[in-house]
Amino acid sequence: MTLDELPLGHDARIASVDWAALVPEEAQRLRALGFDEGAQVRLAYRGVFLGRDPLAIEIGRMTVALRRIHARAMQVEELAA
């Protein structure tokens, strides 16, 4: 599943990222924030309007707002509760 499909409040590990689907500057910034293969993430918030943007992703001790298009480029494996 992709990061934007992760159920709210669930933990997951990033399995792969389609870096080619992202603008190079955006990909570089996401890497700098720790969004890379093996990182543990949690979906903390999903927007309430039509596009369901933004998503709030907890990664490490940070909470980062992401657009769905960026989250869609990340394949995740849900972790056992």
mmCIF file of the N, C-alpha and C atoms, coordinates in Angstrom:
data_MODEL
# 
_entry.id   MODEL 
# 
loop_
_atom_site.group_PDB 
_atom_site.id 
_atom_site.type_symbol 
_atom_site.label_atom_id 
_atom_site.label_alt_id 
_atom_site.label_comp_id 
_atom_site.label_asym_id 
_atom_site.label_entity_id 
_atom_site.label_seq_id 
_atom_site.pdbx_PDB_ins_code 
_atom_site.Cartn_x 
_atom_site.Cartn_y 
_atom_site.Cartn_z 
_atom_site.occupancy 
_atom_site.B_iso_or_equiv 
_atom_site.pdbx_formal_charge 
_atom_site.auth_seq_id 
_atom_site.auth_comp_id 
_atom_site.auth_asym_id 
_atom_site.auth_atom_id 
_atom_site.pdbx_PDB_model_num 
ATOM 1   N N  . MET A 1 1  ? 0.844   -1.169 0.000   1.00 0.00 ? 1  MET A N  1 
ATOM 2   C CA . MET A 1 1  ? 0.000   0.000  0.000   1.00 0.00 ? 1  MET A CA 1 
ATOM 3   C C  . MET A 1 1  ? 0.890   1.233  0.000   1.00 0.00 ? 1  MET A C  1 
ATOM 4   N N  . THR A 1 2  ? 0.332   2.344  -0.419  1.00 0.00 ? 2  THR A N  1 
ATOM 5   C CA . THR A 1 2  ? 1.091   3.591  -0.406  1.00 0.00 ? 2  THR A CA 1 
ATOM 6   C C  . THR A 1 2  ? 0.824   4.327  0.903   1.00 0.00 ? 2  THR A C  1 
ATOM 7   N N  . LEU A 1 3  ? 1.683   5.268  1.222   1.00 0.00 ? 3  LEU A N  1 
ATOM 8   C CA . LEU A 1 3  ? 1.585   5.981  2.490   1.00 0.00 ? 3  LEU A CA 1 
ATOM 9   C C  . LEU A 1 3  ? 0.245   6.697  2.629   1.00 0.00 ? 3  LEU A C  1 
ATOM 10  N N  . ASP A 1 4  ? -0.307  7.215  1.548   1.00 0.00 ? 4  ASP A N  1 
ATOM 11  C CA . ASP A 1 4  ? -1.593  7.910  1.648   1.00 0.00 ? 4  ASP A CA 1 
ATOM 12  C C  . ASP A 1 4  ? -2.756  6.956  1.906   1.00 0.00 ? 4  ASP A C  1 
ATOM 13  N N  . GLU A 1 5  ? -2.563  5.651  1.713   1.00 0.00 ? 5  GLU A N  1 
ATOM 14  C CA . GLU A 1 5  ? -3.607  4.652  1.968   1.00 0.00 ? 5  GLU A CA 1 
ATOM 15  C C  . GLU A 1 5  ? -3.528  4.062  3.378   1.00 0.00 ? 5  GLU A C  1 
ATOM 16  N N  . LEU A 1 6  ? -2.487  4.381  4.110   1.00 0.00 ? 6  LEU A N  1 
ATOM 17  C CA . LEU A 1 6  ? -2.295  3.852  5.460   1.00 0.00 ? 6  LEU A CA 1 
ATOM 18  C C  . LEU A 1 6  ? -3.446  4.314  6.353   1.00 0.00 ? 6  LEU A C  1 
ATOM 19  N N  . PRO A 1 7  ? -4.032  3.405  7.141   1.00 0.00 ? 7  PRO A N  1 
ATOM 20  C CA . PRO A 1 7  ? -5.103  3.821  8.053   1.00 0.00 ? 7  PRO A CA 1 
ATOM 21  C C  . PRO A 1 7  ? -4.589  4.823  9.092   1.00 0.00 ? 7  PRO A C  1 
ATOM 22  N N  . LEU A 1 8  ? -5.442  5.739  9.456   1.00 0.00 ? 8  LEU A N  1 
ATOM 23  C CA . LEU A 1 8  ? -5.112  6.778  10.422  1.00 0.00 ? 8  LEU A CA 1 
ATOM 24  C C  . LEU A 1 8  ? -4.645  6.175  11.745  1.00 0.00 ? 8  LEU A C  1 
ATOM 25  N N  . GLY A 1 9  ? -3.516  6.654  12.253  1.00 0.00 ? 9  GLY A N  1 
ATOM 26  C CA . GLY A 1 9  ? -2.987  6.200  13.531  1.00 0.00 ? 9  GLY A CA 1 
ATOM 27  C C  . GLY A 1 9  ? -2.167  4.927  13.474  1.00 0.00 ? 9  GLY A C  1 
ATOM 28  N N  . HIS A 1 10 ? -2.006  4.336  12.287  1.00 0.00 ? 10 HIS A N  1 
ATOM 29  C CA . HIS A 1 10 ? -1.248  3.092  12.160  1.00 0.00 ? 10 HIS A CA 1 
ATOM 30  C C  . HIS A 1 10 ? 0.217   3.373  11.853  1.00 0.00 ? 10 HIS A C  1 
ATOM 31  N N  . ASP A 1 11 ? 1.078   2.481  12.352  1.00 0.00 ? 11 ASP A N  1 
ATOM 32  C CA . ASP A 1 11 ? 2.517   2.570  12.106  1.00 0.00 ? 11 ASP A CA 1 
ATOM 33  C C  . ASP A 1 11 ? 2.888   1.747  10.885  1.00 0.00 ? 11 ASP A C  1 
ATOM 34  N N  . ALA A 1 12 ? 3.899   2.212  10.168  1.00 0.00 ? 12 ALA A N  1 
ATOM 35  C CA . ALA A 1 12 ? 4.376   1.489  8.988   1.00 0.00 ? 12 ALA A CA 1 
ATOM 36  C C  . ALA A 1 12 ? 5.856   1.777  8.793   1.00 0.00 ? 12 ALA A C  1 
ATOM 37  N N  . ARG A 1 13 ? 6.469   0.979  7.952   1.00 0.00 ? 13 ARG A N  1 
ATOM 38  C CA . ARG A 1 13 ? 7.862   1.171  7.560   1.00 0.00 ? 13 ARG A CA 1 
ATOM 39  C C  . ARG A 1 13 ? 7.864   1.437  6.058   1.00 0.00 ? 13 ARG A C  1 
ATOM 40  N N  . ILE A 1 14 ? 8.644   2.420  5.629   1.00 0.00 ? 14 ILE A N  1 
ATOM 41  C CA . ILE A 1 14 ? 8.735   2.727  4.201   1.00 0.00 ? 14 ILE A CA 1 
ATOM 42  C C  . ILE A 1 14 ? 9.521   1.613  3.524   1.00 0.00 ? 14 ILE A C  1 
ATOM 43  N N  . ALA A 1 15 ? 8.878   0.931  2.582   1.00 0.00 ? 15 ALA A N  1 
ATOM 44  C CA . ALA A 1 15 ? 9.505   -0.182 1.866   1.00 0.00 ? 15 ALA A CA 1 
ATOM 45  C C  . ALA A 1 15 ? 10.261  0.310  0.640   1.00 0.00 ? 15 ALA A C  1 
ATOM 46  N N  . SER A 1 16 ? 9.689   1.281  -0.064  1.00 0.00 ? 16 SER A N  1 
ATOM 47  C CA . SER A 1 16 ? 10.348  1.826  -1.251  1.00 0.00 ? 16 SER A CA 1 
ATOM 48  C C  . SER A 1 16 ? 9.760   3.196  -1.564  1.00 0.00 ? 16 SER A C  1 
ATOM 49  N N  . VAL A 1 17 ? 10.539  3.979  -2.283  1.00 0.00 ? 17 VAL A N  1 
ATOM 50  C CA . VAL A 1 17 ? 10.101  5.310  -2.700  1.00 0.00 ? 17 VAL A CA 1 
ATOM 51  C C  . VAL A 1 17 ? 10.373  5.440  -4.187  1.00 0.00 ? 17 VAL A C  1 
ATOM 52  N N  . ASP A 1 18 ? 9.374   5.895  -4.932  1.00 0.00 ? 18 ASP A N  1 
ATOM 53  C CA . ASP A 1 18 ? 9.523   6.137  -6.364  1.00 0.00 ? 18 ASP A CA 1 
ATOM 54  C C  . ASP A 1 18 ? 10.055  7.560  -6.547  1.00 0.00 ? 18 ASP A C  1 
ATOM 55  N N  . TRP A 1 19 ? 11.366  7.703  -6.380  1.00 0.00 ? 19 TRP A N  1 
ATOM 56  C CA . TRP A 1 19 ? 11.975  9.036  -6.455  1.00 0.00 ? 19 TRP A CA 1 
ATOM 57  C C  . TRP A 1 19 ? 11.768  9.682  -7.817  1.00 0.00 ? 19 TRP A C  1 
ATOM 58  N N  . ALA A 1 20 ? 11.650  8.888  -8.875  1.00 0.00 ? 20 ALA A N  1 
ATOM 59  C CA . ALA A 1 20 ? 11.464  9.428  -10.223 1.00 0.00 ? 20 ALA A CA 1 
ATOM 60  C C  . ALA A 1 20 ? 10.110  10.117 -10.375 1.00 0.00 ? 20 ALA A C  1 
ATOM 61  N N  . ALA A 1 21 ? 9.146   9.775  -9.518  1.00 0.00 ? 21 ALA A N  1 
ATOM 62  C CA . ALA A 1 21 ? 7.815   10.379 -9.593  1.00 0.00 ? 21 ALA A CA 1 
ATOM 63  C C  . ALA A 1 21 ? 7.780   11.765 -8.947  1.00 0.00 ? 21 ALA A C  1 
ATOM 64  N N  . LEU A 1 22 ? 8.862   12.151 -8.289  1.00 0.00 ? 22 LEU A N  1 
ATOM 65  C CA . LEU A 1 22 ? 8.913   13.425 -7.580  1.00 0.00 ? 22 LEU A CA 1 
ATOM 66  C C  . LEU A 1 22 ? 9.858   14.397 -8.274  1.00 0.00 ? 22 LEU A C  1 
ATOM 67  N N  . VAL A 1 23 ? 9.588   15.676 -8.110  1.00 0.00 ? 23 VAL A N  1 
ATOM 68  C CA . VAL A 1 23 ? 10.494  16.716 -8.595  1.00 0.00 ? 23 VAL A CA 1 
ATOM 69  C C  . VAL A 1 23 ? 11.801  16.564 -7.810  1.00 0.00 ? 23 VAL A C  1 
ATOM 70  N N  . PRO A 1 24 ? 12.964  16.654 -8.466  1.00 0.00 ? 24 PRO A N  1 
ATOM 71  C CA . PRO A 1 24 ? 14.238  16.423 -7.771  1.00 0.00 ? 24 PRO A CA 1 
ATOM 72  C C  . PRO A 1 24 ? 14.413  17.222 -6.476  1.00 0.00 ? 24 PRO A C  1 
ATOM 73  N N  . GLU A 1 25 ? 13.997  18.483 -6.472  1.00 0.00 ? 25 GLU A N  1 
ATOM 74  C CA . GLU A 1 25 ? 14.141  19.297 -5.265  1.00 0.00 ? 25 GLU A CA 1 
ATOM 75  C C  . GLU A 1 25 ? 13.256  18.769 -4.140  1.00 0.00 ? 25 GLU A C  1 
ATOM 76  N N  . GLU A 1 26 ? 12.045  18.309 -4.493  1.00 0.00 ? 26 GLU A N  1 
ATOM 77  C CA . GLU A 1 26 ? 11.140  17.740 -3.484  1.00 0.00 ? 26 GLU A CA 1 
ATOM 78  C C  . GLU A 1 26 ? 11.710  16.435 -2.944  1.00 0.00 ? 26 GLU A C  1 
ATOM 79  N N  . ALA A 1 27 ? 12.248  15.610 -3.826  1.00 0.00 ? 27 ALA A N  1 
ATOM 80  C CA . ALA A 1 27 ? 12.840  14.338 -3.410  1.00 0.00 ? 27 ALA A CA 1 
ATOM 81  C C  . ALA A 1 27 ? 14.007  14.586 -2.454  1.00 0.00 ? 27 ALA A C  1 
ATOM 82  N N  . GLN A 1 28 ? 14.840  15.563 -2.770  1.00 0.00 ? 28 GLN A N  1 
ATOM 83  C CA . GLN A 1 28 ? 15.983  15.891 -1.913  1.00 0.00 ? 28 GLN A CA 1 
ATOM 84  C C  . GLN A 1 28 ? 15.511  16.351 -0.536  1.00 0.00 ? 28 GLN A C  1 
ATOM 85  N N  . ARG A 1 29 ? 14.474  17.166 -0.495  1.00 0.00 ? 29 ARG A N  1 
ATOM 86  C CA . ARG A 1 29 ? 13.948  17.670 0.783   1.00 0.00 ? 29 ARG A CA 1 
ATOM 87  C C  . ARG A 1 29 ? 13.349  16.532 1.610   1.00 0.00 ? 29 ARG A C  1 
ATOM 88  N N  . LEU A 1 30 ? 12.605  15.629 0.962   1.00 0.00 ? 30 LEU A N  1 
ATOM 89  C CA . LEU A 1 30 ? 12.016  14.494 1.681   1.00 0.00 ? 30 LEU A CA 1 
ATOM 90  C C  . LEU A 1 30 ? 13.100  13.589 2.259   1.00 0.00 ? 30 LEU A C  1 
ATOM 91  N N  . ARG A 1 31 ? 14.154  13.373 1.493   1.00 0.00 ? 31 ARG A N  1 
ATOM 92  C CA . ARG A 1 31 ? 15.284  12.579 2.007   1.00 0.00 ? 31 ARG A CA 1 
ATOM 93  C C  . ARG A 1 31 ? 15.916  13.260 3.214   1.00 0.00 ? 31 ARG A C  1 
ATOM 94  N N  . ALA A 1 32 ? 16.075  14.577 3.139   1.00 0.00 ? 32 ALA A N  1 
ATOM 95  C CA . ALA A 1 32 ? 16.677  15.323 4.249   1.00 0.00 ? 32 ALA A CA 1 
ATOM 96  C C  . ALA A 1 32 ? 15.820  15.235 5.510   1.00 0.00 ? 32 ALA A C  1 
ATOM 97  N N  . LEU A 1 33 ? 14.508  15.084 5.339   1.00 0.00 ? 33 LEU A N  1 
ATOM 98  C CA . LEU A 1 33 ? 13.600  14.950 6.479   1.00 0.00 ? 33 LEU A CA 1 
ATOM 99  C C  . LEU A 1 33 ? 13.533  13.522 7.007   1.00 0.00 ? 33 LEU A C  1 
ATOM 100 N N  . GLY A 1 34 ? 14.177  12.585 6.299   1.00 0.00 ? 34 GLY A N  1 
ATOM 101 C CA . GLY A 1 34 ? 14.215  11.204 6.770   1.00 0.00 ? 34 GLY A CA 1 
ATOM 102 C C  . GLY A 1 34 ? 13.287  10.249 6.055   1.00 0.00 ? 34 GLY A C  1 
ATOM 103 N N  . PHE A 1 35 ? 12.579  10.714 5.031   1.00 0.00 ? 35 PHE A N  1 
ATOM 104 C CA . PHE A 1 35 ? 11.679  9.846  4.273   1.00 0.00 ? 35 PHE A CA 1 
ATOM 105 C C  . PHE A 1 35 ? 12.496  9.019  3.292   1.00 0.00 ? 35 PHE A C  1 
ATOM 106 N N  . ASP A 1 36 ? 12.934  7.864  3.745   1.00 0.00 ? 36 ASP A N  1 
ATOM 107 C CA . ASP A 1 36 ? 13.735  6.967  2.923   1.00 0.00 ? 36 ASP A CA 1 
ATOM 108 C C  . ASP A 1 36 ? 13.392  5.537  3.302   1.00 0.00 ? 36 ASP A C  1 
ATOM 109 N N  . GLU A 1 37 ? 13.830  4.594  2.497   1.00 0.00 ? 37 GLU A N  1 
ATOM 110 C CA . GLU A 1 37 ? 13.547  3.190  2.760   1.00 0.00 ? 37 GLU A CA 1 
ATOM 111 C C  . GLU A 1 37 ? 13.975  2.814  4.177   1.00 0.00 ? 37 GLU A C  1 
ATOM 112 N N  . GLY A 1 38 ? 13.102  2.105  4.884   1.00 0.00 ? 38 GLY A N  1 
ATOM 113 C CA . GLY A 1 38 ? 13.398  1.647  6.231   1.00 0.00 ? 38 GLY A CA 1 
ATOM 114 C C  . GLY A 1 38 ? 12.905  2.559  7.338   1.00 0.00 ? 38 GLY A C  1 
ATOM 115 N N  . ALA A 1 39 ? 12.530  3.785  7.018   1.00 0.00 ? 39 ALA A N  1 
ATOM 116 C CA . ALA A 1 39 ? 12.067  4.723  8.049   1.00 0.00 ? 39 ALA A CA 1 
ATOM 117 C C  . ALA A 1 39 ? 10.694  4.311  8.568   1.00 0.00 ? 39 ALA A C  1 
ATOM 118 N N  . GLN A 1 40 ? 10.504  4.463  9.873   1.00 0.00 ? 40 GLN A N  1 
ATOM 119 C CA . GLN A 1 40 ? 9.205   4.157  10.474  1.00 0.00 ? 40 GLN A CA 1 
ATOM 120 C C  . GLN A 1 40 ? 8.369   5.432  10.500  1.00 0.00 ? 40 GLN A C  1 
ATOM 121 N N  . VAL A 1 41 ? 7.107   5.317  10.069  1.00 0.00 ? 41 VAL A N  1 
ATOM 122 C CA . VAL A 1 41 ? 6.208   6.463  9.977   1.00 0.00 ? 41 VAL A CA 1 
ATOM 123 C C  . VAL A 1 41 ? 4.851   6.108  10.577  1.00 0.00 ? 41 VAL A C  1 
ATOM 124 N N  . ARG A 1 42 ? 4.078   7.144  10.868  1.00 0.00 ? 42 ARG A N  1 
ATOM 125 C CA . ARG A 1 42 ? 2.700   6.965  11.348  1.00 0.00 ? 42 ARG A CA 1 
ATOM 126 C C  . ARG A 1 42 ? 1.846   8.060  10.719  1.00 0.00 ? 42 ARG A C  1 
ATOM 127 N N  . LEU A 1 43 ? 0.672   7.687  10.223  1.00 0.00 ? 43 LEU A N  1 
ATOM 128 C CA . LEU A 1 43 ? -0.254  8.679  9.690   1.00 0.00 ? 43 LEU A CA 1 
ATOM 129 C C  . LEU A 1 43 ? -1.033  9.271  10.859  1.00 0.00 ? 43 LEU A C  1 
ATOM 130 N N  . ALA A 1 44 ? -0.779  10.546 11.165  1.00 0.00 ? 44 ALA A N  1 
ATOM 131 C CA . ALA A 1 44 ? -1.371  11.195 12.332  1.00 0.00 ? 44 ALA A CA 1 
ATOM 132 C C  . ALA A 1 44 ? -2.632  11.982 11.992  1.00 0.00 ? 44 ALA A C  1 
ATOM 133 N N  . TYR A 1 45 ? -2.753  12.461 10.752  1.00 0.00 ? 45 TYR A N  1 
ATOM 134 C CA . TYR A 1 45 ? -3.880  13.314 10.380  1.00 0.00 ? 45 TYR A CA 1 
ATOM 135 C C  . TYR A 1 45 ? -4.079  13.245 8.879   1.00 0.00 ? 45 TYR A C  1 
ATOM 136 N N  . ARG A 1 46 ? -5.340  13.291 8.479   1.00 0.00 ? 46 ARG A N  1 
ATOM 137 C CA . ARG A 1 46 ? -5.693  13.350 7.058   1.00 0.00 ? 46 ARG A CA 1 
ATOM 138 C C  . ARG A 1 46 ? -6.636  14.534 6.901   1.00 0.00 ? 46 ARG A C  1 
ATOM 139 N N  . GLY A 1 47 ? -6.373  15.389 5.922   1.00 0.00 ? 47 GLY A N  1 
ATOM 140 C CA . GLY A 1 47 ? -7.212  16.563 5.691   1.00 0.00 ? 47 GLY A CA 1 
ATOM 141 C C  . GLY A 1 47 ? -8.680  16.198 5.518   1.00 0.00 ? 47 GLY A C  1 
ATOM 142 N N  . VAL A 1 48 ? -9.556  17.176 5.737   1.00 0.00 ? 48 VAL A N  1 
ATOM 143 C CA . VAL A 1 48 ? -10.991 16.901 5.727   1.00 0.00 ? 48 VAL A CA 1 
ATOM 144 C C  . VAL A 1 48 ? -11.690 17.324 4.437   1.00 0.00 ? 48 VAL A C  1 
ATOM 145 N N  . PHE A 1 49 ? -11.038 18.076 3.589   1.00 0.00 ? 49 PHE A N  1 
ATOM 146 C CA . PHE A 1 49 ? -11.692 18.534 2.368   1.00 0.00 ? 49 PHE A CA 1 
ATOM 147 C C  . PHE A 1 49 ? -11.531 17.531 1.244   1.00 0.00 ? 49 PHE A C  1 
ATOM 148 N N  . LEU A 1 50 ? -12.059 17.851 0.086   1.00 0.00 ? 50 LEU A N  1 
ATOM 149 C CA . LEU A 1 50 ? -12.148 16.920 -1.045  1.00 0.00 ? 50 LEU A CA 1 
ATOM 150 C C  . LEU A 1 50 ? -10.856 16.184 -1.362  1.00 0.00 ? 50 LEU A C  1 
ATOM 151 N N  . GLY A 1 51 ? -9.750  16.893 -1.455  1.00 0.00 ? 51 GLY A N  1 
ATOM 152 C CA . GLY A 1 51 ? -8.490  16.248 -1.799  1.00 0.00 ? 51 GLY A CA 1 
ATOM 153 C C  . GLY A 1 51 ? -7.858  15.487 -0.650  1.00 0.00 ? 51 GLY A C  1 
ATOM 154 N N  . ARG A 1 52 ? -8.425  15.633 0.556   1.00 0.00 ? 52 ARG A N  1 
ATOM 155 C CA . ARG A 1 52 ? -7.910  14.991 1.771   1.00 0.00 ? 52 ARG A CA 1 
ATOM 156 C C  . ARG A 1 52 ? -6.457  15.398 2.036   1.00 0.00 ? 52 ARG A C  1 
ATOM 157 N N  . ASP A 1 53 ? -6.105  16.610 1.615   1.00 0.00 ? 53 ASP A N  1 
ATOM 158 C CA . ASP A 1 53 ? -4.780  17.176 1.857   1.00 0.00 ? 53 ASP A CA 1 
ATOM 159 C C  . ASP A 1 53 ? -4.864  18.171 3.001   1.00 0.00 ? 53 ASP A C  1 
ATOM 160 N N  . PRO A 1 54 ? -3.817  18.393 3.741   1.00 0.00 ? 54 PRO A N  1 
ATOM 161 C CA . PRO A 1 54 ? -2.564  17.643 3.731   1.00 0.00 ? 54 PRO A CA 1 
ATOM 162 C C  . PRO A 1 54 ? -2.660  16.420 4.637   1.00 0.00 ? 54 PRO A C  1 
ATOM 163 N N  . LEU A 1 55 ? -1.625  15.613 4.593   1.00 0.00 ? 55 LEU A N  1 
ATOM 164 C CA . LEU A 1 55 ? -1.470  14.491 5.510   1.00 0.00 ? 55 LEU A CA 1 
ATOM 165 C C  . LEU A 1 55 ? -0.409  14.893 6.524   1.00 0.00 ? 55 LEU A C  1 
ATOM 166 N N  . ALA A 1 56 ? -0.622  14.563 7.785   1.00 0.00 ? 56 ALA A N  1 
ATOM 167 C CA . ALA A 1 56 ? 0.402   14.784 8.809   1.00 0.00 ? 56 ALA A CA 1 
ATOM 168 C C  . ALA A 1 56 ? 1.041   13.435 9.092   1.00 0.00 ? 56 ALA A C  1 
ATOM 169 N N  . ILE A 1 57 ? 2.335   13.340 8.842   1.00 0.00 ? 57 ILE A N  1 
ATOM 170 C CA . ILE A 1 57 ? 3.084   12.104 9.011   1.00 0.00 ? 57 ILE A CA 1 
ATOM 171 C C  . ILE A 1 57 ? 4.076   12.284 10.150  1.00 0.00 ? 57 ILE A C  1 
ATOM 172 N N  . GLU A 1 58 ? 4.015   11.379 11.123  1.00 0.00 ? 58 GLU A N  1 
ATOM 173 C CA . GLU A 1 58 ? 5.006   11.381 12.198  1.00 0.00 ? 58 GLU A CA 1 
ATOM 174 C C  . GLU A 1 58 ? 6.176   10.519 11.755  1.00 0.00 ? 58 GLU A C  1 
ATOM 175 N N  . ILE A 1 59 ? 7.367   11.099 11.801  1.00 0.00 ? 59 ILE A N  1 
ATOM 176 C CA . ILE A 1 59 ? 8.587   10.383 11.441  1.00 0.00 ? 59 ILE A CA 1 
ATOM 177 C C  . ILE A 1 59 ? 9.650   10.791 12.456  1.00 0.00 ? 59 ILE A C  1 
ATOM 178 N N  . GLY A 1 60 ? 10.143  9.834  13.203  1.00 0.00 ? 60 GLY A N  1 
ATOM 179 C CA . GLY A 1 60 ? 11.045  10.163 14.302  1.00 0.00 ? 60 GLY A CA 1 
ATOM 180 C C  . GLY A 1 60 ? 10.309  11.004 15.324  1.00 0.00 ? 60 GLY A C  1 
ATOM 181 N N  . ARG A 1 61 ? 10.900  12.116 15.715  1.00 0.00 ? 61 ARG A N  1 
ATOM 182 C CA . ARG A 1 61 ? 10.262  13.016 16.682  1.00 0.00 ? 61 ARG A CA 1 
ATOM 183 C C  . ARG A 1 61 ? 9.587   14.193 15.996  1.00 0.00 ? 61 ARG A C  1 
ATOM 184 N N  . MET A 1 62 ? 9.457   14.135 14.671  1.00 0.00 ? 62 MET A N  1 
ATOM 185 C CA . MET A 1 62 ? 8.856   15.229 13.908  1.00 0.00 ? 62 MET A CA 1 
ATOM 186 C C  . MET A 1 62 ? 7.472   14.841 13.412  1.00 0.00 ? 62 MET A C  1 
ATOM 187 N N  . THR A 1 63 ? 6.663   15.854 13.169  1.00 0.00 ? 63 THR A N  1 
ATOM 188 C CA . THR A 1 63 ? 5.420   15.685 12.428  1.00 0.00 ? 63 THR A CA 1 
ATOM 189 C C  . THR A 1 63 ? 5.549   16.569 11.199  1.00 0.00 ? 63 THR A C  1 
ATOM 190 N N  . VAL A 1 64 ? 5.398   15.953 10.018  1.00 0.00 ? 64 VAL A N  1 
ATOM 191 C CA . VAL A 1 64 ? 5.620   16.646 8.758   1.00 0.00 ? 64 VAL A CA 1 
ATOM 192 C C  . VAL A 1 64 ? 4.333   16.623 7.947   1.00 0.00 ? 64 VAL A C  1 
ATOM 193 N N  . ALA A 1 65 ? 3.943   17.766 7.391   1.00 0.00 ? 65 ALA A N  1 
ATOM 194 C CA . ALA A 1 65 ? 2.780   17.836 6.511   1.00 0.00 ? 65 ALA A CA 1 
ATOM 195 C C  . ALA A 1 65 ? 3.222   17.482 5.093   1.00 0.00 ? 65 ALA A C  1 
ATOM 196 N N  . LEU A 1 66 ? 2.522   16.525 4.497   1.00 0.00 ? 66 LEU A N  1 
ATOM 197 C CA . LEU A 1 66 ? 2.827   16.095 3.128   1.00 0.00 ? 66 LEU A CA 1 
ATOM 198 C C  . LEU A 1 66 ? 1.590   16.190 2.257   1.00 0.00 ? 66 LEU A C  1 
ATOM 199 N N  . ARG A 1 67 ? 1.789   16.485 1.005   1.00 0.00 ? 67 ARG A N  1 
ATOM 200 C CA . ARG A 1 67 ? 0.703   16.379 0.031   1.00 0.00 ? 67 ARG A CA 1 
ATOM 201 C C  . ARG A 1 67 ? 0.500   14.911 -0.297  1.00 0.00 ? 67 ARG A C  1 
ATOM 202 N N  . ARG A 1 68 ? -0.715  14.563 -0.667  1.00 0.00 ? 68 ARG A N  1 
ATOM 203 C CA . ARG A 1 68 ? -1.024  13.173 -1.034  1.00 0.00 ? 68 ARG A CA 1 
ATOM 204 C C  . ARG A 1 68 ? -0.154  12.704 -2.197  1.00 0.00 ? 68 ARG A C  1 
ATOM 205 N N  . ILE A 1 69 ? 0.134   13.582 -3.140  1.00 0.00 ? 69 ILE A N  1 
ATOM 206 C CA . ILE A 1 69 ? 0.940   13.195 -4.308  1.00 0.00 ? 69 ILE A CA 1 
ATOM 207 C C  . ILE A 1 69 ? 2.318   12.696 -3.869  1.00 0.00 ? 69 ILE A C  1 
ATOM 208 N N  . HIS A 1 70 ? 2.880   13.300 -2.823  1.00 0.00 ? 70 HIS A N  1 
ATOM 209 C CA . HIS A 1 70 ? 4.183   12.865 -2.317  1.00 0.00 ? 70 HIS A CA 1 
ATOM 210 C C  . HIS A 1 70 ? 4.048   11.550 -1.561  1.00 0.00 ? 70 HIS A C  1 
ATOM 211 N N  . ALA A 1 71 ? 3.002   11.426 -0.755  1.00 0.00 ? 71 ALA A N  1 
ATOM 212 C CA . ALA A 1 71 ? 2.779   10.192 0.008   1.00 0.00 ? 71 ALA A CA 1 
ATOM 213 C C  . ALA A 1 71 ? 2.491   9.017  -0.925  1.00 0.00 ? 71 ALA A C  1 
ATOM 214 N N  . ARG A 1 72 ? 1.881   9.296  -2.060  1.00 0.00 ? 72 ARG A N  1 
ATOM 215 C CA . ARG A 1 72 ? 1.552   8.248  -3.030  1.00 0.00 ? 72 ARG A CA 1 
ATOM 216 C C  . ARG A 1 72 ? 2.803   7.647  -3.667  1.00 0.00 ? 72 ARG A C  1 
ATOM 217 N N  . ALA A 1 73 ? 3.919   8.336  -3.605  1.00 0.00 ? 73 ALA A N  1 
ATOM 218 C CA . ALA A 1 73 ? 5.167   7.830  -4.187  1.00 0.00 ? 73 ALA A CA 1 
ATOM 219 C C  . ALA A 1 73 ? 5.889   6.872  -3.242  1.00 0.00 ? 73 ALA A C  1 
ATOM 220 N N  . MET A 1 74 ? 5.349   6.683  -2.027  1.00 0.00 ? 74 MET A N  1 
ATOM 221 C CA . MET A 1 74 ? 6.009   5.844  -1.018  1.00 0.00 ? 74 MET A CA 1 
ATOM 222 C C  . MET A 1 74 ? 5.198   4.588  -0.737  1.00 0.00 ? 74 MET A C  1 
ATOM 223 N N  . GLN A 1 75 ? 5.825   3.438  -0.961  1.00 0.00 ? 75 GLN A N  1 
ATOM 224 C CA . GLN A 1 75 ? 5.218   2.152  -0.612  1.00 0.00 ? 75 GLN A CA 1 
ATOM 225 C C  . GLN A 1 75 ? 5.577   1.846  0.835   1.00 0.00 ? 75 GLN A C  1 
ATOM 226 N N  . VAL A 1 76 ? 4.571   1.433  1.624   1.00 0.00 ? 76 VAL A N  1 
ATOM 227 C CA . VAL A 1 76 ? 4.814   1.138  3.035   1.00 0.00 ? 76 VAL A CA 1 
ATOM 228 C C  . VAL A 1 76 ? 4.316   -0.255 3.390   1.00 0.00 ? 76 VAL A C  1 
ATOM 229 N N  . GLU A 1 77 ? 4.899   -0.795 4.448   1.00 0.00 ? 77 GLU A N  1 
ATOM 230 C CA . GLU A 1 77 ? 4.463   -2.071 5.022   1.00 0.00 ? 77 GLU A CA 1 
ATOM 231 C C  . GLU A 1 77 ? 3.960   -1.763 6.420   1.00 0.00 ? 77 GLU A C  1 
ATOM 232 N N  . GLU A 1 78 ? 2.690   -2.067 6.667   1.00 0.00 ? 78 GLU A N  1 
ATOM 233 C CA . GLU A 1 78 ? 2.109   -1.795 7.975   1.00 0.00 ? 78 GLU A CA 1 
ATOM 234 C C  . GLU A 1 78 ? 2.773   -2.674 9.029   1.00 0.00 ? 78 GLU A C  1 
ATOM 235 N N  . LEU A 1 79 ? 3.058   -2.079 10.191  1.00 0.00 ? 79 LEU A N  1 
ATOM 236 C CA . LEU A 1 79 ? 3.677   -2.806 11.295  1.00 0.00 ? 79 LEU A CA 1 
ATOM 237 C C  . LEU A 1 79 ? 2.598   -3.353 12.220  1.00 0.00 ? 79 LEU A C  1 
ATOM 238 N N  . ALA A 1 80 ? 2.876   -4.482 12.840  1.00 0.00 ? 80 ALA A N  1 
ATOM 239 C CA . ALA A 1 80 ? 1.925   -5.085 13.775  1.00 0.00 ? 80 ALA A CA 1 
ATOM 240 C C  . ALA A 1 80 ? 1.706   -4.152 14.960  1.00 0.00 ? 80 ALA A C  1 
ATOM 241 N N  . ALA A 1 81 ? 0.483   -4.106 15.427  1.00 0.00 ? 81 ALA A N  1 
ATOM 242 C CA . ALA A 1 81 ? 0.127   -3.200 16.535  1.00 0.00 ? 81 ALA A CA 1 
ATOM 243 C C  . ALA A 1 81 ? 0.686   -3.652 17.859  1.00 0.00 ? 81 ALA A C  1 
# 
